[in-house]
Amino acid sequence: MSCVLLLLQTAGVSTAAAADEAARPGGSCATLTKLVLPKTEMTSAQLVSAGDYRAPDGRTYRDLPEFCRVTATVAPSLTFEVWLPTTSWNRRLQGVGNGGFAGQISYSAMAPALAAGYATVSTDTGHSASDSANSWISDPAQLEMWGRTSVHLMTVRAKEILAAHYGAGPEYSYFVGGSTGGRQGMIEAQYYPEDYDGIVSNSPGMDYSHAMMEVLWTSQRIAEHPDGVLRVDDRKLLNDAVLAACAGRDGVRGDPFLNDPRDCGFDPARLKCRAGGTGGCLTSEQIATAERVYAPVSNPRTGEQLYPGFSLGSEAAWHFAAEDPALTSYPQALLGRAVFNDANWDWHTFDFDKDAALVEKKLAAKTDATNPDLSRFAARGGKLIMTQGWSDDFQAAERPVEYYNRVLLDKGGPHVRSTLRDVQEFYRLFMIPGGGHVSGGPGPNAFDALATVRTWVEQGNAPKKMVATKYVADRPENEVSMTRPLCPYPQVARYDGSGATSEAGNFRCADDWDGFAADVARARH
């Protein structure tokens, strides 16, 4: 009798089932609970049959292959899961990121990864989302896991589990995440470059501490001037005026988004109501709100810019920025507990001079992923694709552009354009005209960045573009309404002048050296 078969029978598995599992190509699943790893408790290992799977999040994921579901905890409190395909493994690992404050396994990202043949891993980042008071932020160990170490820890353990199960670790490892998950991907590239061969960082919330200030920047305006709120019709009026003034400058008429908002110089004061006017215009207070949303977060005493403003053309997505300050729950919890040591801190009192300096001192290093030094990731052959929508409704779209240019400046060299070529050997930024936060938005927003980075890693083909698709109602089962190329920064999509503007083939990626020079100049300061 084999050792594996004996272990399975000892674990309470029937003789027939034990013999069947012990003979599987991937090796035994149940025996993974016996695996001894540093500071890690293997809590369960369960063979899940092929078909529909109802995950702990209550959702049912259809048509999954048979897999081994492993759960484990790294001391003191980091829970993670690894799903290992039984017979369909493509010899690759895919780590998946979280959203917001996390606190739960990302089953919705694990399921498609598994279906595509990957072994996949996700973590709760060290705490539970059931902690509605966010008391975990007050625990330095848990804050460190959420802010810095959780993905690294889960990845190291996942690779050890794969090696034990399959007899060898993955040939390639990839990470995909958006928002908080995008920040996690950037943490990996900056601080743990050996973990992943390829990283996809979508709408990265990498400047989390300053993004919290941006929430307060707009929310304080709404709280202090409630008559300046911009409701749905007001935002549509503003967005329509921006598009009427600036859409089409790239030679394309009729797009419900701007190809490059930096080419637009619209002034919202053009919509100011005349005396006695009540419709089709904005009040002085509403215009002041719009100007606040567009403006960078700044120190009122020194004028120092702390975080970019929202882009022109994104107005329709300003629900939280200009109407409903619901997002203040994030800075209230994170700044209140981690900076001010007060769970009941009042976000209305935040001072953009002295309190901003305190955030820099006490939080930024624990949560932000803005280190421009990617030299170790580049040296080990890693490849990074970052995407960012120009119509993001949660964070400033220009922040990834700023970061990209700071990477260029950090790398140095006598000529910025030659340095750009060096950086593009391992890192490419794709801005998405009309793209929302991670997904959605009025522009084409469906594309396969994972397949792109995988081709780059495994075949050496650097992406010259990605084709994005706009489906009706953003549902892939519906008809395609438009396709467009996404171009690696600083290139932008230009219409060839003939053919349907709804087809990507009638566009080319062209250099925008003037815009690039302006971006670099801003990054220097």
HELIX and SHEET records of a PDB file:
HELIX    1   1 CYS A    3  THR A   10  1                                   8    
HELIX    2   2 THR A   15  ALA A   22  1                                   8    
HELIX    3   3 ALA A   30  LYS A   34  5                                   5    
HELIX    4   4 TYR A  107  ALA A  115  1                                   9    
HELIX    5   5 SER A  135  SER A  138  5                                   4    
HELIX    6   6 PRO A  140  GLU A  144  1                                   5    
HELIX    7   7 MET A  145  THR A  149  3                                   5    
HELIX    8   8 SER A  150  TYR A  166  1                                  17    
HELIX    9   9 THR A  180  TYR A  191  1                                  12    
HELIX   10  10 TYR A  208  GLU A  224  1                                  17    
HELIX   11  11 PRO A  226  GLY A  228  5                                   3    
HELIX   12  12 VAL A  232  CYS A  246  1                                  15    
HELIX   13  13 PRO A  261  ASP A  263  5                                   3    
HELIX   14  14 PRO A  268  LEU A  271  5                                   4    
HELIX   15  15 SER A  284  TYR A  294  1                                  11    
HELIX   16  16 GLU A  315  ALA A  317  5                                   3    
HELIX   17  17 HIS A  319  ALA A  322  1                                   4    
HELIX   18  18 PRO A  325  THR A  328  5                                   4    
HELIX   19  19 SER A  329  ALA A  338  1                                  10    
HELIX   20  20 TRP A  347  THR A  349  5                                   3    
HELIX   21  21 LYS A  354  VAL A  359  1                                   6    
HELIX   22  22 GLU A  360  ALA A  364  3                                   5    
HELIX   23  23 ALA A  365  THR A  367  1                                   3    
HELIX   24  24 SER A  375  ALA A  379  1                                   5    
HELIX   25  25 GLU A  398  LYS A  411  1                                  14    
HELIX   26  26 VAL A  416  VAL A  423  1                                   8    
HELIX   27  27 ALA A  449  GLN A  459  1                                  11    
HELIX   28  28 VAL A  472  ASP A  474  5                                   3    
HELIX   29  29 ALA A  504  ASN A  506  5                                   3    
HELIX   30  30 TRP A  513  ARG A  524  1                                  12    
SHEET    1   A 9 THR A  40  VAL A  48  0                                        
SHEET    2   A 9 PHE A  67  VAL A  74 -1                                        
SHEET    3   A 9 LEU A  78  PRO A  85 -1                                        
SHEET    4   A 9 ALA A 119  THR A 123 -1                                        
SHEET    5   A 9 ARG A  92  VAL A  96  1                                        
SHEET    6   A 9 TYR A 172  GLY A 178  1                                        
SHEET    7   A 9 GLY A 198  ASN A 202  1                                        
SHEET    8   A 9 LYS A 383  GLY A 389  1                                        
SHEET    9   A 9 TYR A 427  ILE A 432  1                                        
SHEET    1   B 2 GLY A  51  ARG A  54  0                                        
SHEET    2   B 2 THR A  60  LEU A  64 -1                                        
SHEET    1   C 2 VAL A 297  SER A 298  0                                        
SHEET    2   C 2 GLN A 305  TYR A 307 -1                                        
SHEET    1   D 2 MET A 466  TYR A 471  0                                        
SHEET    2   D 2 VAL A 480  LEU A 486 -1                                        
SHEET    1   E 2 GLN A 491  TYR A 495  0                                        
SHEET    2   E 2 PHE A 507  ASP A 511 -1                                        
END                                                                             
